[in-house]
Amino acid sequence: MKKVLILGGGFAGVDAAGYLRKANYDVTLVSDRDYFYIYPTSIWVPTREVDFSDVCVDLKELQKAHGFNLVVDGVSKIEAKENRVTLQSGKVLDDYDYLIVALGAHKMKHPGIENTLSICAAPEQSIAIADALDKLVAKGSGKIAFGFGGNPKDTSAVRGGPGFELMFNVHNMLKKKGIRQNFELNFFAPMPQPGARMGTQALSMMDKMFAKQELNKHFGKKIKRFEEDGVVFEDESKLESDFTMFIPAGAGHEVIINSDLPTNEAGFVSINDYCEVTIDGEISNVYAIGDTAALEGPDWRAKQGHVAEVMAKNSAFNIQERDKNSATRKGYQEHLNILCVMDTGDGAGFVYRDDKKAFMIPMPILGHMMKKGWGWYCRNSKLGKIPRIPGM
Ligand SMILES: Cc1cc2nc3c(=O)[nH]c(=O)nc-3n(C[C@H](O)[C@H](O)[C@H](O)COP(=O)(O)OP(=O)(O)OC[C@H]3O[C@@H](n4cnc5c(N)ncnc54)[C@H](O)[C@@H]3O)c2cc1C
């Protein structure tokens, strides 16, 4: 039985492990967390609509469902040419035929970032955001800033959607408590049109929502630094804030940057369409999938969970074909699209973008329920309790 070592227990790593176990590979998955985190539904942790545990799936349960070996430990070093991975505990893993790197991304570092919290960073930050919001609610009034930043070296690593979702949810939470009028909600981003990659129709719908819900925009100004009481822009103007939620753009994972894996300028692992990594001019036994990999494709391409899942499925397929000495391969690029249900707290917008079309369909009330339903589907399908729906 051939052995596959998978680094990372997120959307990419967990799916790759499941598909390879089904194909009868001996799979070991390493994760520095003992749970799989359903990031898309974590947007409701800060408003206490769901508990933190509702968006976590115990990796031991996933291990039981799929039968992979699980190592909960941090990866500290990858030496791909030596076929060797070192863990934070000092343990060395060097007995594998294939290595799948699915470590996700690290974040851009901005001065004063410690004055902010992010919904897209370490999962525990969602609880810290909830605590910060509770304090402001108890005070009864305040100014809250939400924003995201860019990565000029790789625009696919920019993530703004959850920032909008969280702000709409906070708006609704404050409205329900009858104190919305006492709060100033601001959104900031360095781009003149944040969210532009969702298409022009989505942008104009978002504009209308901003106006209707009295959400202030601060777009097109580069961020200089964060302070305890606000955001300072390039022109030294300051957006005052009692609490700032900021999503830095993704950047290459430190372990990858310090490894012998080839990367793009931003530090994401360079791959071909089949998620294979070329080392010293040859296709190696290493695959990189999910947010860790450098996506190639149209300008609007984005690192998303469903892309990570396609990459996982394809890598498992491509490994099997390789072992059969077949030249058949499956690529991820034809599956690149933007697909999300953008939650607004009391509904949602279904956002879709590919090379041919871009649209956003408003789904009042139903959209919110659908996203909740997807969270249930995600947990139970990953645990093998219900069948996977193709493309979901
Ligand atoms: C708030 C939020 C909302 C989102 N909403 C959507 C959405 O609606 N639709 C969509 O398609 N996408 C969405 N995304 C994007 C999606 O969640 C990511 O694209 C997806 O999580 C990428 O999966 P991944 O496995 O590559 O990385 P991750 O999910 O980040 O997983 C990385 C894994 O590697 C582990 N790891 C990291 N470093 C180490 C180390 N040194 N040693 C060992 N293990 C390590 C981590 O613990 C984790 O298990 C959202 C993201 C966020 C943050």
Ligand as a Chemical Component Dictionary entry (heavy atoms), coordinates in Angstrom:
data_LIG
# 
_chem_comp.id                   LIG 
_chem_comp.type                 NON-POLYMER 
_chem_comp.pdbx_formal_charge   0 
_chem_comp.three_letter_code    LIG 
# 
loop_
_chem_comp_atom.comp_id 
_chem_comp_atom.atom_id 
_chem_comp_atom.alt_atom_id 
_chem_comp_atom.type_symbol 
_chem_comp_atom.charge 
_chem_comp_atom.model_Cartn_x 
_chem_comp_atom.model_Cartn_y 
_chem_comp_atom.model_Cartn_z 
_chem_comp_atom.pdbx_ordinal 
LIG C1  C1  C 0 -14.392 33.697 7.470  1  
LIG C2  C2  C 0 -14.187 32.980 6.163  2  
LIG C3  C3  C 0 -15.266 32.763 5.333  3  
LIG C4  C4  C 0 -15.095 32.083 4.127  4  
LIG N1  N1  N 0 -16.168 31.853 3.329  5  
LIG C5  C5  C 0 -16.031 31.122 2.203  6  
LIG C6  C6  C 0 -17.149 30.813 1.391  7  
LIG O1  O1  O 0 -18.273 31.227 1.672  8  
LIG N2  N2  N 0 -16.948 30.023 0.285  9  
LIG C7  C7  C 0 -15.706 29.545 -0.031 10 
LIG O2  O2  O 0 -15.571 28.803 -1.024 11 
LIG N3  N3  N 0 -14.621 29.856 0.707  12 
LIG C8  C8  C 0 -14.749 30.617 1.800  13 
LIG N4  N4  N 0 -13.661 30.927 2.567  14 
LIG C9  C9  C 0 -12.347 30.466 2.125  15 
LIG C10 C10 C 0 -12.057 29.037 2.591  16 
LIG O3  O3  O 0 -12.364 28.896 3.956  17 
LIG C11 C11 C 0 -10.589 28.732 2.330  18 
LIG O4  O4  O 0 -10.323 28.882 0.972  19 
LIG C12 C12 C 0 -10.287 27.308 2.793  20 
LIG O5  O5  O 0 -10.348 27.262 4.214  21 
LIG C13 C13 C 0 -8.917  26.850 2.306  22 
LIG O6  O6  O 0 -8.704  25.545 2.765  23 
LIG P1  P1  P 0 -7.228  25.027 3.071  24 
LIG O7  O7  O 0 -7.374  23.635 3.531  25 
LIG O8  O8  O 0 -6.369  25.302 1.902  26 
LIG O9  O9  O 0 -6.698  25.962 4.228  27 
LIG P2  P2  P 0 -7.203  26.079 5.750  28 
LIG O10 O10 O 0 -8.664  25.858 5.848  29 
LIG O11 O11 O 0 -6.641  27.359 6.233  30 
LIG O12 O12 O 0 -6.492  24.866 6.474  31 
LIG C14 C14 C 0 -5.103  24.855 6.728  32 
LIG C15 C15 C 0 -4.825  23.735 7.684  33 
LIG O13 O13 O 0 -3.415  23.632 7.919  34 
LIG C16 C16 C 0 -3.162  23.594 9.310  35 
LIG N5  N5  N 0 -1.839  24.190 9.544  36 
LIG C17 C17 C 0 -1.413  25.438 9.290  37 
LIG N6  N6  N 0 -0.122  25.579 9.627  38 
LIG C18 C18 C 0 0.290   24.384 10.093 39 
LIG C19 C19 C 0 1.520   23.884 10.568 40 
LIG N7  N7  N 0 2.623   24.639 10.649 41 
LIG N8  N8  N 0 1.576   22.593 10.951 42 
LIG C20 C20 C 0 0.470   21.778 10.881 43 
LIG N9  N9  N 0 -0.708  22.201 10.425 44 
LIG C21 C21 C 0 -0.805  23.483 10.036 45 
LIG C22 C22 C 0 -4.313  24.367 9.954  46 
LIG O14 O14 O 0 -4.517  24.020 11.300 47 
LIG C23 C23 C 0 -5.467  23.906 9.070  48 
LIG O15 O15 O 0 -5.926  22.652 9.519  49 
LIG C24 C24 C 0 -13.801 31.633 3.752  50 
LIG C25 C25 C 0 -12.708 31.874 4.580  51 
LIG C26 C26 C 0 -12.888 32.539 5.766  52 
LIG C27 C27 C 0 -11.701 32.776 6.640  53 
# 
loop_
_chem_comp_bond.comp_id 
_chem_comp_bond.atom_id_1 
_chem_comp_bond.atom_id_2 
_chem_comp_bond.value_order 
_chem_comp_bond.pdbx_ordinal 
LIG C1  C2  SING 1  
LIG C2  C3  SING 2  
LIG C2  C26 DOUB 3  
LIG C3  C4  DOUB 4  
LIG C4  N1  SING 5  
LIG C4  C24 SING 6  
LIG N1  C5  DOUB 7  
LIG C5  C6  SING 8  
LIG C5  C8  SING 9  
LIG C6  O1  DOUB 10 
LIG C6  N2  SING 11 
LIG N2  C7  SING 12 
LIG C7  O2  DOUB 13 
LIG C7  N3  SING 14 
LIG N3  C8  DOUB 15 
LIG C8  N4  SING 16 
LIG N4  C9  SING 17 
LIG N4  C24 SING 18 
LIG C9  C10 SING 19 
LIG C10 O3  SING 20 
LIG C10 C11 SING 21 
LIG C11 O4  SING 22 
LIG C11 C12 SING 23 
LIG C12 O5  SING 24 
LIG C12 C13 SING 25 
LIG C13 O6  SING 26 
LIG O6  P1  SING 27 
LIG P1  O7  DOUB 28 
LIG P1  O8  SING 29 
LIG P1  O9  SING 30 
LIG O9  P2  SING 31 
LIG P2  O10 DOUB 32 
LIG P2  O11 SING 33 
LIG P2  O12 SING 34 
LIG O12 C14 SING 35 
LIG C14 C15 SING 36 
LIG C15 O13 SING 37 
LIG C15 C23 SING 38 
LIG O13 C16 SING 39 
LIG C16 N5  SING 40 
LIG C16 C22 SING 41 
LIG N5  C17 SING 42 
LIG N5  C21 SING 43 
LIG C17 N6  DOUB 44 
LIG N6  C18 SING 45 
LIG C18 C19 SING 46 
LIG C18 C21 DOUB 47 
LIG C19 N7  SING 48 
LIG C19 N8  DOUB 49 
LIG N8  C20 SING 50 
LIG C20 N9  DOUB 51 
LIG N9  C21 SING 52 
LIG C22 O14 SING 53 
LIG C22 C23 SING 54 
LIG C23 O15 SING 55 
LIG C24 C25 DOUB 56 
LIG C25 C26 SING 57 
LIG C26 C27 SING 58 
# 
